[in-house]
Amino acid sequence: MKLKKIICWPPLLGGIGAGITIAILAYITFQSALAGSVYGLWLAASFGSSVVVVFGYPENEFAQPKNVLLGHLICTLVGIVFVTLFKISQDRTIFFLALGLAVGISVMLMMYFKITHPPAGGNTIVVMLTQDSFQFLIFPIMVGAITIIIGGVIYNRLILKKNYPLKWL
């Protein structure tokens, strides 16, 4: 196998781009001047699967910036609405029903608005399990999603010379 073929192997390149982006988010979260502050959390578990989509399958509709950003926004908001307005706690009597309903509503809204981003569905669950607030929506969700999009644009467009994003809106 030729060295150029190994270096240009799409799975290797996608893994490198995804790894660098997550490393940047982790650095900002744990090592930067922002670490330990209100603005220090830039990392969410759902971002691991978001970078799979953005760096591994940039031509996919689910990898487009509006899907990444708005999918994360909608799913996080649904979780926050359930926790805040409906006073949903982890009380076992209705929590499992509320959790299922919230995720179902998140999926319905993403599909209806044509902003489906499958990894974002996990945000609803995380918000409800941790009883998070609107602060979680900004840091890490929105800031992290924007960082992933910027990383995806730089990596796919400037380094790999791919047409990414295919569409912004």
C-alpha positions in Angstrom: 0.0 0.0 0.0 1.4 3.4 -0.9 2.1 6.0 1.8 0.0 8.7 0.0 -3.0 6.3 -0.1 -2.6 5.6 3.7 -2.3 9.3 4.5 -5.3 10.3 2.4 -7.5 7.4 3.6 -10.9 9.1 4.4 -11.5 7.3 7.7 -8.0 8.4 9.0 -8.6 12.0 7.9 -12.1 12.1 9.4 -10.8 10.7 12.7 -8.0 13.3 12.8 -10.4 16.1 12.2 -12.9 14.8 14.8 -10.1 14.2 17.3 -8.6 17.7 16.9 -12.0 19.4 17.4 -12.9 17.4 20.5 -9.3 18.0 21.8 -9.9 21.8 21.4 -13.2 21.6 23.2 -11.6 19.5 26.0 -8.7 21.9 26.3 -10.9 24.9 26.6 -13.0 23.1 29.2 -10.2 21.7 31.4 -7.0 23.7 30.7 -7.7 27.2 29.4 -8.2 30.4 31.4 -12.0 29.7 31.2 -11.6 26.3 33.0 -13.4 26.4 36.4 -15.4 29.5 35.5 -19.1 29.8 34.6 -17.9 29.7 31.0 -15.6 26.8 31.3 -17.8 23.9 30.1 -17.4 23.6 26.3 -17.8 19.8 26.1 -20.9 17.6 26.0 -21.1 13.8 25.4 -23.3 14.3 22.3 -20.5 16.2 20.6 -18.6 12.9 20.3 -21.3 11.6 17.8 -21.7 15.1 16.3 -18.1 15.0 15.1 -18.6 11.6 13.6 -21.3 13.0 11.4 -19.6 16.3 10.5 -16.1 14.9 9.9 -17.0 11.4 8.7 -20.0 12.2 6.5 -19.9 15.9 5.7 -22.2 15.5 2.7 -25.0 14.1 4.8 -28.0 16.4 5.5 -27.6 15.7 9.3 -24.0 17.1 9.1 -25.0 20.5 7.7 -24.5 23.5 10.0 -28.2 24.4 10.4 -28.9 20.8 11.5 -26.0 20.7 13.9 -26.7 24.1 15.5 -30.5 24.0 15.5 -30.8 20.3 16.3 -28.7 20.8 19.5 -30.6 24.0 20.3 -34.1 22.4 20.0 -33.3 19.2 21.9 -31.6 21.1 24.8 -34.5 23.6 25.0 -37.1 20.8 25.2 -35.2 19.2 28.1 -34.9 22.6 29.8 -38.6 23.3 29.3 -39.6 20.0 30.9 -37.2 20.5 33.8 -38.1 24.1 34.4 -41.7 24.7 33.5 -43.1 21.3 34.3 -41.0 20.9 37.4 -39.9 17.4 36.2 -37.6 15.8 38.6 -36.1 12.4 38.7 -39.0 11.1 40.9 -39.6 7.6 39.4 -43.3 7.9 39.4 -43.5 9.9 36.2 -39.9 10.6 35.2 -39.7 7.8 32.7 -42.9 9.0 31.0 -41.7 12.6 30.9 -38.3 11.5 29.6 -39.9 9.5 26.8 -42.3 12.4 26.0 -39.5 15.0 25.9 -37.3 12.9 23.6 -40.3 12.2 21.4 -41.1 15.9 21.2 -37.4 16.7 20.4 -37.5 14.2 17.5 -40.8 15.5 16.2 -39.6 19.1 16.3 -36.3 18.3 14.5 -38.2 16.4 11.8 -40.9 19.0 11.4 -38.4 21.9 11.1 -36.0 19.7 8.9 -33.1 20.2 11.3 -32.5 16.6 12.3 -29.2 16.0 13.9 -29.4 12.6 15.6 -26.6 13.2 18.2 -28.6 16.1 19.5 -31.4 13.8 20.8 -29.1 12.9 23.6 -29.1 16.5 24.9 -32.7 16.1 26.0 -31.9 13.1 28.1 -28.7 14.7 29.6 -30.6 17.9 30.6 -33.4 16.0 32.3 -31.0 13.6 34.1 -28.8 16.4 35.4 -31.7 18.9 35.9 -29.7 21.5 34.0 -30.8 25.1 33.3 -30.5 27.6 30.5 -26.8 28.1 31.3 -26.2 24.6 29.8 -27.8 25.7 26.6 -25.1 28.4 26.1 -22.1 26.6 27.6 -21.5 23.9 26.4 -24.2 23.3 23.8 -24.4 26.3 21.6 -20.8 27.4 21.9 -19.6 23.8 21.4 -21.9 23.2 18.4 -20.5 26.4 16.8 -17.0 25.2 17.4 -17.7 21.9 15.7 -19.2 23.7 12.7 -16.2 26.0 12.4 -13.9 23.0 12.8 -15.9 21.2 10.1 -15.7 24.1 7.7 -12.0 24.6 8.2 -11.2 20.9 7.9 -13.5 19.9 5.1 -13.3 23.1 3.0 -9.8 24.4 3.5 -7.8 21.2 4.2 -9.7 18.5 2.3 -11.0 20.8 -0.4 -14.5 19.3 0.0 -17.7 21.4 -0.6 -18.8 21.7 3.0 -21.2 22.9 4.0 -23.5 21.9 1.1 -25.9 24.5 2.4 -26.0 26.9 5.3 -29.8 27.2 5.6 
